[in-house]
Structure formats: structure tokens, C-alpha cells
Amino acid sequence: MQAAPTRPTEIPALTGLRALLAWWVVFYHVADPDFAEIRLGLLDPLRAHGYLAVDGFFILSGFILAYVYRVRFANPAPGTYFRFLVARLSRVYPVHIVVLSVIVVLIGSAWLAGFRPRVPERFALDELALQISLLHAWGFSRRLAWNYPSWSISAEWFAYLCFPLVHRLVLRSVSRVWPVVVAVACLAGLLLLEKLGPNKNLSYTYEFALIRIGCEFTAGAALLMLARPWLEAAPSAGKRLRPHATLALLGAFVAIFVAPDAIAVAGLGLVILFLSHPKDALGALLSRPGALYAGETSYAVYMVHALIEGIGILALRAVPGLGAIPAVLRFLGLAVVVQLVADQAWRRIEKPGRDAGRRLGEAVLARRNPAPGPAA
């Protein structure tokens, strides 16, 4: 008898997509007047809306975690939720805390040497405590502070804590209509946030971030339910590649120019949905080894780029001649440094930290639930 095909543990194209999203954020933050002001003419809205890459990450997170954990949470064994939280915290916290520690050392050293930041409030001790505890996107913070991109990690931690609720709401459904209803409701929530919120867009970080990720993480889980027919089917050969993800990506880019942010985010959600199909043309491109490596290091890229940019800004102020270097070359140089540092952070902090965290979690579970000894 032929064995039933096993489901892949990951979706390679979505790993490659992480690289595109991370570098979109980097370009959004770095191509500014402080370091390397780069304008793209008529295409500049693509740069100016780089904050939407985080929305793509939030949807992707809901999709991937639903893919990995839907069955495990359906009939959870003892310790399932604990293992889930340990795995997620081990994934995001080691790089976060190491980068934050480096910034603390640099700011503290500068302070002792008599230098003061432009905005000292960004480096207040209460803001540091919020960042250490991953609460700085929960409405307690007053500003972007310390390693400012990490606000999204705080929001992700909130979503991880709420995953059982998302599972009950979305991932237990057997209806084909209910995931569509949930996705549309999430889109409506984003439209309301954009319309009624003070920013009039979706660029919310330390305020309203939980609404932003709540809608998008849940929508990602709903999209996973829509992708189940091809994710759970036996692999097929000989079919032509589909252009669906490419068309959805073009639609998202067009929406950036002419539609509310929420519509562009919906387009990114469709990109994620279609990339999960094993026969998608763009997915085949994002599944190549170079794209997969870039995707694997994308979290570290996201977490270290603000630190590297800050050092670059200080270098520009200290060495005026550096300002004569064309902005594009300054950006490319910074991008190389970011990737090199991210590679080391991925190899030496992220991967070992993930493994160590899981071992620690299993040890805690073993102490709480010791195996019974041999019968007398």
C-alpha cells in the first residue's frame, strides 16, 4: 500500500515573501532626510507606504501559525498552549533583547560621555521597561522609543496570547463561507480604524496597534482556511504555473496609489493566499535558495536595521564628508551592513535562542508533570 503524502512543515514561498516585506520596511525607514533621502518620483508612494509591510507580516503570521497549529489546537495535548507560547517567545525575544541591550549600552556610554540624544524621552527608563516586557504596543507607551521597530513584536506577542481565541473563532469552522465572513469583517474593522482614527491611515504603532494586528492576524487565519483545498491535496505534476499572486501584488501596488490603506492590505492578504498554492509562478520564484535565505534572515534584518541606521546617522554628523556620498550609495552601503549583521544575529542569536528556549520549555513541563516511575 502506498503511504499517504505528508504535509510540508512550511510553505517556502511565504518564507521568501518575508524578505520582500522586511526590506520594504528598511527602505521606508532609511530613505529619509536623516540618512539617505531617496525619492522615486511618481513611484514614491511605494516608499512612503512602507509601513504597510508590517500589515503584511501580521497577516502572514496569522496564516502561518494557523497552518502549523490548527490541528494541534483542535484536540490539544497537555502543555500545548505552553509549548506554543514558549516557541513563539523563543522565536522573537532573543534578538529583541540583545539588540535592545546593545542600544542601552550605546546610549548609556554616550550619556556618560556628555552627549544627549535629540529626544531624550525616547530613551526613558519607563519606555525601556515596556520594551523589556513586550508591552510597548499595548497602549502603555507614549512614543516610539529605543529599538522602535520592536513595537510590532509587542503586538505579535499579544496575538500569540490570543491564539486559542482565534482558533475557536476561525479554525474550528467546517463552513466554506465563515472564513470569508471573518476576512470581510476584519477588512471592515481596518477601514473603520483608518476612517475614524487620528492618523487617517493604518500607521499605528504604540496606539491602536492591537486593533491593527487583531484584524490582520485573524484575517490571516481565515485565509488559511480558504487555502486548505490546495494545501491539503496530494502534490500534482504537470500543471501550468498560476499568475494569481503576481496579479494580486500588482493590485496591492495600484491600491497604494488610489485606495485606502485597508484595500492595499487586503491585496497583500490575497498575495499571501495565492503564494501558498504550490503551482504559483511568483511562489516558485520566492522559493529559490537565495530568496529562502533572505527570508530566514528577514526577522534579524527587521530588528537590527534601526540600530545600524542610528549609527550611520551619527557617522554622518561626525564626518561631514560622508554627506557628499550619493544617497543611493549610502543606502546600499547600509543595506550591506544590515544584512551582514543580520546574518550573524540569525546564526548566533536567533537560531540558538530558539532551540534553547524550547529545551527550557520542555524542562519546565517535565518538572511540572514528571513521568511516573517504574512500578514497585
Secondary structure, 3 states (H helix, E strand, C coil): CCCCCCCCCCCHHHHHHHHHHHHHHHHHHHCCCCCCCCCCHHHHHHHHCCCHHHHHHHHHHHHHHHHHHHHHHHCCCCCHHHHHHHHHHHHHHHHHHHHHHHHHHHHHHHHHCCCCCCCHHHHCHHHHHHHHCCCCCCCCCCCCCCCHHHHHHHHHHHHHHCHHHHHHHHHCCCCCCHHHHHHHHHHHHHHHHHHHCCCCCCCCCCCCHHHHHHHHHHHHHHHHHHHHHHHCCCCCCCCCCECHHHHHHHHHHHHHHHCCHHHHHHHHHHHHHHHCCCCEHHHHHHCCHHHHHHHHCHHHHHHHHHHHHHHHHHHHHHCHHHHHCCHHHHHHHHHHHHHHHHHHHHHHHHHHHHHHHHHHHHHHHHHHCCCCCCCC
